[in-house]
């Protein structure tokens, strides 16, 4: 295929990928909203609701390393298609169960586990294929459009889920979700996952290596890439410290400031709206030339916003002021998350050798998901025994401190010196027998 043909196909990939992700993300979030509402309404049990949440997190954390190994060893296109097909079959199975005997908690939990797994496998397959689906100049746009789809789904899915749950039967809703999932399968089947393949050679030893050997080779590869490791450490520390917000935000607004549920819901929507606005911005602008500098200031801004969230705890304000104040902060925080994530992910896409991308993104997902419950437990305990404002302020200070240390000027100069000279992180051959 000539270059013009490749560019046209890459443009097709941009929009096909976006539509497919929008369908799957929107469907998954509307399903999650409706099923969660159904569980609470049918059982009145917070424990049953919590088990369903666990079914959405635990399978992803346990299976992510296997998905990374598969993405680097087998066809990523087949992984994406088969995972979406498995999700379609799971939805169809739940529909059959509902029509024959009614929904049961075991059936719901089983489908939640399957959808969690298929979503993770599909995500790793697509994340590790971005540089093969689109041309180098539009990697940032592809990732921004992907995030735009997720953010749009986050903003709109609660409203759509509420309307559907109140106006149509569960069976009708499942049929709609099933149809959307089938459309996503068809769209993914038309994509060429090797459009911009550089055809890396794979040795017979690499073909024969076991999953454990492959994962160890992936970890060793990352250890030999100090700049990528710096980016990963920044991401992990920020992800962990963000638990202060994830646990504390609801606690502060509902328990400490007595905000009503309607206003609280609006502030939650403002967070997703901020992400959506920044994803649109990145999809329209040129690629960021200094990604770590942009990410550095994005993380510093996040730390300042977290600190600013304590102001209504330190002084007295009207409910109207507090409501507007937190809408602004949530818009800013959601935007800064994308302002940080997008440049870093583009950097990782370009700096990681293709044959290790599956393992890189699966390791990131495993570590992030592994840290999330730990952060939730730690901050849940801290908010029970310490003043909320001091927990948030200390976490905000750590946010800023971590980025100032890990993205200090010497590291920034080293990264951007290599990028300006067109260098990438050198690939050192890793023995699979290590």
KOLGUMI-934065 format. One line per 3 residues: number of its first residue (from 1); their letters; for each residue x, y, z of C-alpha. Coordinates in nm, 2 decimals, padded with zeros to 4 digits. Each point is the difference from the previous one (the first is absolute). Layout:
residues N
NUM	a	X:Y:Z; ...
end
This chain:
residues 434
1	xxx	00.00:00.00:00.00; 00.14:00.34:-00.09; 00.04:00.29:00.24
4	xxx	-00.33:00.18:-00.10; -00.19:-00.33:00.04; 00.15:-00.05:00.34
7	xxx	-00.09:00.35:00.11; -00.36:-00.06:-00.11; -00.02:-00.33:00.18
10	xxx	00.16:00.16:00.31; -00.28:00.27:-00.01; -00.26:-00.28:-00.03
13	xxx	00.17:-00.16:00.31; -00.03:00.32:00.20; -00.37:00.02:-00.04
16	xxx	-00.07:-00.37:00.01; 00.20:-00.04:00.31; -00.17:00.30:00.16
19	xxx	-00.35:-00.13:-00.09; 00.08:-00.35:00.12; 00.14:00.13:00.33
22	xxx	-00.30:00.23:00.05; -00.24:-00.29:-00.05; 00.18:-00.23:00.23
25	xxx	00.07:00.26:00.27; -00.35:00.15:-00.01; -00.16:-00.34:00.00
28	xxx	00.22:-00.12:00.29; -00.07:00.30:00.21; -00.37:00.01:-00.06
31	xxx	-00.01:-00.38:00.08; 00.20:00.06:00.32; -00.23:00.28:00.11
34	xxx	-00.32:-00.20:-00.07; 00.12:-00.32:00.15; 00.13:00.18:00.31
37	xxx	-00.34:00.17:00.04; -00.17:-00.34:-00.05; 00.21:-00.17:00.26
40	xxx	-00.07:00.27:00.26; -00.37:00.02:-00.08; -00.04:-00.38:-00.01
43	xxx	00.21:-00.09:00.31; 00.04:00.32:00.20; 00.35:-00.14:00.09
46	xxx	00.31:00.21:-00.01; 00.20:-00.32:00.02; -00.15:-00.14:-00.32
49	xxx	00.07:00.33:-00.17; 00.36:-00.01:00.13; 00.05:-00.36:-00.14
52	xxx	-00.11:00.12:-00.34; 00.26:00.28:00.02; 00.26:-00.26:00.10
55	xxx	-00.09:-00.20:-00.31; 00.08:00.30:-00.21; 00.35:00.05:00.15
58	xxx	00.15:-00.33:00.11; -00.01:-00.19:-00.33; 00.17:00.29:-00.18
61	xxx	00.28:00.01:00.26; 00.06:-00.38:-00.01; -00.02:-00.04:-00.38
64	xxx	00.19:00.31:-00.11; 00.34:-00.16:-00.02; -00.14:-00.29:-00.21
67	xxx	-00.16:00.25:-00.24; 00.33:00.18:-00.04; 00.18:-00.33:-00.09
70	xxx	-00.27:-00.09:-00.25; 00.01:00.35:-00.16; 00.38:-00.04:-00.06
73	xxx	-00.03:-00.36:-00.12; -00.32:-00.03:-00.19; -00.22:00.20:-00.24
76	xxx	-00.12:00.32:00.17; -00.28:00.03:-00.25; -00.13:-00.35:00.09
79	xxx	00.03:00.09:00.37; -00.21:00.31:-00.05; -00.27:-00.18:-00.21
82	xxx	-00.02:-00.31:00.22; -00.02:00.20:00.32; -00.29:00.21:-00.14
85	xxx	-00.16:-00.32:-00.13; 00.03:-00.15:00.35; -00.17:00.31:00.15
88	xxx	-00.28:-00.04:-00.26; -00.05:-00.36:00.09; 00.00:00.08:00.38
91	xxx	-00.27:00.27:-00.06; -00.20:-00.24:-00.21; 00.03:-00.27:00.28
94	xxx	-00.12:00.25:00.26; -00.30:00.08:-00.22; -00.09:-00.37:-00.04
97	xxx	00.03:-00.05:00.38; -00.22:00.30:00.06; -00.27:-00.11:-00.25
100	xxx	00.00:-00.36:00.14; 00.03:00.04:00.38; 00.06:00.37:00.08
103	xxx	00.33:00.17:00.10; 00.19:-00.16:00.28; 00.30:00.14:00.19
106	xxx	00.23:-00.29:-00.11; -00.09:00.07:-00.37; 00.07:00.37:00.05
109	xxx	00.33:-00.06:00.17; 00.11:-00.25:-00.26; -00.08:00.25:-00.29
112	xxx	00.17:00.28:00.19; 00.32:-00.21:00.03; -00.01:-00.09:-00.37
115	xxx	-00.06:00.36:-00.11; 00.28:00.12:00.22; 00.24:-00.25:-00.16
118	xxx	-00.11:00.07:-00.35; 00.03:00.37:00.05; 00.35:-00.03:00.14
121	xxx	00.12:-00.24:-00.29; -00.15:00.23:-00.26; 00.16:00.31:00.16
124	xxx	00.35:-00.16:00.01; -00.04:-00.12:-00.36; -00.09:00.35:-00.12
127	xxx	00.24:00.19:00.22; 00.29:-00.21:-00.13; -00.11:00.05:-00.36
130	xxx	-00.04:00.38:-00.03; 00.33:00.05:-00.18; -00.10:-00.26:-00.25
133	xxx	-00.35:00.13:-00.06; 00.08:00.36:-00.07; 00.29:00.20:-00.13
136	xxx	00.26:00.14:00.23; -00.13:00.36:-00.02; -00.35:-00.09:00.12
139	xxx	00.08:-00.22:00.30; -00.10:00.28:00.24; -00.32:00.06:-00.19
142	xxx	-00.09:-00.37:00.01; 00.05:-00.02:00.37; -00.19:00.32:00.06
145	xxx	-00.30:-00.13:-00.20; 00.02:-00.32:00.19; -00.02:00.19:00.33
148	xxx	-00.27:00.23:-00.14; -00.21:-00.31:-00.06; 00.05:-00.11:00.36
151	xxx	-00.06:00.34:00.15; -00.31:00.06:-00.21; -00.13:-00.34:00.12
154	xxx	00.07:00.10:00.36; -00.19:00.33:-00.03; -00.30:-00.14:-00.18
157	xxx	-00.04:-00.36:00.12; -00.16:00.07:00.34; -00.27:00.21:-00.16
160	xxx	-00.06:-00.25:-00.28; 00.01:-00.29:00.24; -00.25:00.17:00.23
163	xxx	-00.24:00.07:-00.30; 00.03:-00.36:-00.13; -00.04:-00.16:00.34
166	xxx	-00.31:00.20:00.07; -00.16:-00.04:-00.35; 00.10:-00.34:-00.14
169	xxx	00.02:-00.35:00.13; 00.33:-00.17:00.09; -00.05:-00.23:-00.30
172	xxx	-00.03:00.30:-00.24; 00.30:00.16:00.15; 00.21:-00.32:-00.04
175	xxx	-00.12:-00.03:-00.36; 00.12:00.36:-00.07; 00.34:-00.07:00.17
178	xxx	00.03:-00.33:-00.19; -00.06:00.18:-00.34; 00.25:00.27:00.08
181	xxx	00.26:-00.26:00.09; -00.05:-00.19:-00.33; 00.05:00.33:-00.19
184	xxx	00.33:00.05:00.19; 00.11:-00.35:-00.11; -00.07:00.08:-00.37
187	xxx	00.19:00.33:00.02; 00.30:-00.16:00.16; 00.01:-00.28:-00.26
190	xxx	00.05:00.27:-00.28; 00.32:00.14:00.16; 00.35:-00.08:-00.11
193	xxx	00.21:-00.04:00.31; 00.32:-00.02:-00.20; -00.04:00.31:-00.21
196	xxx	00.32:00.16:00.13; 00.18:-00.32:00.10; 00.38:00.02:00.00
199	xxx	00.01:-00.38:-00.02; 00.23:-00.06:00.30; 00.18:-00.33:-00.03
202	xxx	-00.09:-00.26:00.26; 00.26:-00.26:00.08; -00.09:-00.37:00.03
205	xxx	00.09:00.03:00.37; -00.25:00.28:00.05; -00.27:-00.20:-00.18
208	xxx	00.06:-00.29:00.23; 00.03:00.19:00.33; -00.26:-00.08:00.27
211	xxx	-00.23:00.26:00.14; 00.21:00.03:00.32; 00.32:00.05:-00.20
214	xxx	-00.18:00.25:-00.22; -00.12:00.20:00.30; 00.35:00.00:00.16
217	xxx	00.15:00.11:-00.34; -00.25:00.29:00.00; 00.09:00.11:00.35
220	xxx	00.37:-00.02:-00.08; -00.05:00.21:-00.31; -00.17:00.27:00.21
223	xxx	00.28:00.00:00.25; 00.24:00.07:-00.28; -00.20:00.31:-00.11
226	xxx	00.06:00.25:00.28; -00.21:00.28:-00.16; -00.30:-00.23:-00.04
229	xxx	00.04:-00.12:00.35; -00.01:00.36:00.12; -00.32:00.06:-00.18
232	xxx	-00.15:-00.32:00.15; 00.11:00.10:00.36; -00.16:00.34:-00.04
235	xxx	-00.32:-00.17:-00.12; -00.01:-00.24:00.29; 00.07:00.26:00.27
238	xxx	-00.26:00.23:-00.14; -00.25:-00.28:-00.03; 00.05:-00.10:00.36
241	xxx	-00.02:00.35:00.14; -00.31:00.07:-00.20; -00.17:-00.24:00.25
244	xxx	-00.02:00.31:00.23; -00.24:00.15:-00.25; -00.19:-00.32:-00.09
247	xxx	-00.08:-00.07:00.37; -00.01:00.35:00.14; -00.20:00.19:-00.26
250	xxx	-00.33:-00.17:00.07; 00.07:-00.01:00.38; 00.08:00.38:00.00
253	xxx	-00.30:00.11:-00.20; -00.26:-00.23:00.14; 00.11:-00.05:00.36
256	xxx	00.18:00.31:00.08; -00.17:00.26:-00.22; -00.35:-00.16:-00.01
259	xxx	-00.04:00.05:-00.37; -00.33:-00.15:-00.14; 00.01:-00.29:-00.25
262	xxx	-00.11:00.21:-00.30; 00.27:00.25:00.04; 00.26:-00.26:00.07
265	xxx	-00.10:-00.18:-00.32; 00.05:00.32:-00.20; 00.35:00.04:00.14
268	xxx	00.09:-00.36:-00.09; -00.12:00.07:-00.35; 00.22:00.30:-00.02
271	xxx	00.31:-00.22:00.05; -00.09:-00.21:-00.31; -00.08:00.32:-00.19
274	xxx	00.35:00.14:00.08; 00.15:-00.32:-00.14; -00.22:00.02:-00.31
277	xxx	00.10:00.37:-00.07; 00.38:-00.08:00.02; -00.03:-00.31:-00.21
280	xxx	-00.17:00.22:-00.27; 00.28:00.25:00.03; 00.27:-00.26:-00.04
283	xxx	-00.18:-00.16:-00.30; 00.01:00.34:-00.18; 00.35:00.13:00.08
286	xxx	00.34:-00.11:-00.12; 00.19:-00.26:00.19; 00.16:00.12:00.32
289	xxx	00.37:00.06:-00.05; 00.11:-00.02:00.36; -00.23:-00.27:00.16
292	xxx	00.17:-00.04:00.33; 00.00:00.38:00.06; -00.37:00.02:-00.08
295	xxx	-00.07:-00.31:00.23; 00.22:00.16:00.27; -00.21:00.32:00.01
298	xxx	-00.32:-00.21:-00.03; 00.09:-00.20:00.32; 00.10:00.32:00.19
301	xxx	-00.33:00.15:-00.10; -00.18:-00.31:00.13; 00.18:00.03:00.33
304	xxx	-00.11:00.37:00.03; -00.36:-00.09:-00.08; 00.00:-00.27:00.27
307	xxx	00.13:00.25:00.25; -00.27:00.25:-00.11; -00.27:-00.26:00.08
310	xxx	00.07:00.06:00.37; -00.09:00.37:00.00; -00.37:-00.05:00.09
313	xxx	00.12:-00.21:00.30; 00.22:00.28:00.12; -00.25:00.28:-00.04
316	xxx	-00.38:00.05:00.00; -00.18:00.06:-00.34; -00.35:-00.02:-00.13
319	xxx	-00.13:-00.32:-00.16; -00.04:00.18:-00.33; 00.37:00.11:00.00
322	xxx	00.12:-00.35:00.10; -00.20:-00.16:-00.28; 00.14:00.24:-00.27
325	xxx	00.35:-00.03:00.15; 00.01:-00.38:-00.02; -00.14:00.01:-00.36
328	xxx	00.30:00.21:-00.10; 00.25:-00.22:00.19; -00.15:-00.31:-00.15
331	xxx	00.02:00.14:-00.35; 00.36:00.09:00.06; 00.09:-00.33:00.15
334	xxx	-00.16:-00.21:-00.27; 00.18:00.21:-00.26; 00.34:-00.02:00.17
337	xxx	-00.02:-00.38:00.01; -00.03:-00.01:-00.37; 00.26:00.28:-00.03
340	xxx	00.24:-00.23:00.18; -00.10:-00.34:-00.14; -00.01:00.07:-00.37
343	xxx	00.36:00.13:-00.04; 00.13:-00.28:00.22; -00.19:-00.27:-00.20
346	xxx	00.11:00.14:-00.33; 00.36:00.00:00.13; -00.03:-00.37:00.11
349	xxx	-00.15:-00.09:-00.34; 00.29:00.15:-00.19; 00.28:-00.10:00.23
352	xxx	-00.10:-00.37:00.07; 00.10:-00.26:-00.26; -00.31:-00.15:-00.15
355	xxx	00.08:-00.36:00.10; -00.01:00.11:00.37; -00.30:00.23:-00.01
358	xxx	-00.25:-00.26:00.11; 00.20:-00.09:00.31; 00.07:00.36:00.08
361	xxx	-00.36:00.11:00.00; -00.11:-00.32:00.18; 00.26:00.06:00.27
364	xxx	-00.12:00.36:00.04; -00.36:-00.12:00.03; 00.09:-00.27:00.25
367	xxx	00.20:00.24:00.22; -00.26:00.27:-00.02; -00.28:-00.23:00.09
370	xxx	00.20:-00.16:00.27; 00.08:00.33:00.16; -00.36:00.12:-00.02
373	xxx	-00.15:-00.23:00.27; 00.31:00.07:00.22; -00.05:00.37:-00.03
376	xxx	-00.37:-00.03:00.07; 00.06:-00.20:00.31; 00.28:00.23:00.13
379	xxx	-00.19:00.33:-00.07; -00.33:-00.15:00.13; 00.18:-00.07:00.33
382	xxx	00.16:00.35:00.00; -00.32:00.18:-00.06; -00.15:-00.18:00.30
385	xxx	00.27:00.11:00.24; 00.14:00.33:-00.13; -00.15:00.33:-00.11
388	xxx	-00.09:-00.01:-00.37; 00.16:00.33:-00.09; 00.35:-00.11:00.13
391	xxx	-00.01:-00.33:-00.19; -00.09:00.19:-00.32; 00.27:00.26:00.06
394	xxx	00.27:-00.25:00.07; -00.09:-00.21:-00.30; 00.00:00.32:-00.22
397	xxx	00.35:00.09:00.13; 00.12:-00.36:-00.08; -00.15:00.04:-00.35
400	xxx	00.22:00.30:-00.06; 00.30:-00.14:00.17; 00.00:-00.33:-00.20
403	xxx	-00.01:00.17:-00.33; 00.26:00.26:00.09; 00.24:-00.29:00.10
406	xxx	-00.08:-00.25:-00.28; -00.03:00.26:-00.27; 00.29:00.22:00.11
409	xxx	00.17:00.22:-00.26; 00.28:-00.25:-00.07; -00.25:-00.27:-00.09
412	xxx	-00.21:00.24:-00.22; 00.31:00.11:-00.18; 00.11:-00.36:-00.07
415	xxx	-00.34:-00.10:-00.13; -00.05:00.29:-00.23; 00.36:00.00:-00.12
418	xxx	-00.06:-00.35:-00.14; -00.34:00.10:-00.14; 00.14:00.31:-00.18
421	xxx	00.27:-00.21:-00.16; -00.25:-00.26:-00.12; 00.12:-00.27:00.23
424	xxx	-00.21:-00.26:00.17; 00.08:-00.21:00.30; 00.24:-00.26:-00.13
427	xxx	-00.12:-00.36:-00.01; 00.23:-00.25:00.15; -00.07:-00.36:-00.08
430	xxx	-00.13:-00.18:00.30; 00.07:-00.37:00.03; -00.32:-00.19:00.07
433	xx	00.18:-00.24:00.22; 00.08:00.26:00.26
end
